[in-house]
Amino acid sequence: MALVDLATTMLIADPEDVATVLEPTADDGALAAAAGGNAGPIAISFPSFTDGRGFSLARLLRERYGFKGEIRAVGHLIPDQGQFLLRSGFDTVEIADPDTADVWKFSLERIGRNYQPAVRNTLPLRWNASHKASIALNEALGATDDLVGRIKEVSKRIEGRIAFSTSLGLEDQAILHAIANSGVLKSGAEIDVFTLDTGRLFPEVLETVELSELRFRTRIRLVVPDAAEVEELVTRDGVFGFRQSVDNRKSCCEVRKVRPLNRALQGAQGWITGLRREHSDARAEVPLAEWDQDRGLIKVNPVADWSTDRLMDYIAAHNVPVNPLHARGFVSIGCAPCTRAVEPGESPRAGRWWWENEEKKECGLHINGNEKEKEKAA
Ligand code: SF4
């Protein structure tokens, strides 16, 4: 038995991993159980090459359950299905005869472009086009310090839905003001403004949502986590289980933030965030725009290079509404149990998960592929 790596078309002879096998009839419970805490391969069985249920299962594992490990196709498959496997989220396919690896390789390399969205947008042409577009946008945004001008540039250069995930923090409120005052909404740009309602937010955050909706005459969507996943998490770890270990905390952020965010970003061509380089060492090199290969979109950080003074000047000059917690010493505001006020001179991120080491303090929303590799190696 051997495997073909679908992304590289390399042959893997005699793989040692033992995979958890899912039948095509696997239900939500079986998928959740396979994905939960399982870093090893998951094999999805295809009883015949005309049975397409396995493609849907792989997609659900990636998109609903956020599974990041290897997904392997096993059973009756033909080389013509290689591209579909790859685009549905599979990593490898099991082949009985290693001599057929070249046929799989030929099939995988024969299609040079795709126009349909996929779990993975791995094809070189699309990657190049989007990567080049993000580089050009990064340069264009660097040519102006004007936030409204930057938002107009983003709207002009990214076609399709642009997601703006706001935490209602200072940066995001400045960006929302710029979006509302740039005319891009009236010109028909599809900007989807949403916040992740984790179920653990401060009431002041929701009050700021309402205040901002009234001021900017736009709806801020509340994106909520999957109820069954939250129930399962709390049953397993407890109501405040995230305080017990970094792994528990990351599980909570995964269920309440990362997976809902990934759902909200599906189909979006661009993603606007309020990341700034001054936030922390981990964010010191955040660009104004970059290609997010994992999510297949251009990530835009229009205030990445702004200083705190520049940001506060903008907020004061435009009378931007802000979360009342800022006046009580809260700087970076996340969930209520995981956020505290900071002392003058402390890092803006010092009030988040203050019981953890500095270098582990990201919730996973902004970890890209390179950083994941570093985490794995650590
Ligand atoms: S910030 Fe705290 S409560 Fe919110 S999702 Fe992360 S661990 Fe859970």
Residues whose N, C-alpha, C, O or C-beta is under 5 A from the ligand:
A	BS01	SF4	T198 R200 F242 R249 C252 C253 R256 G334 C335 C338
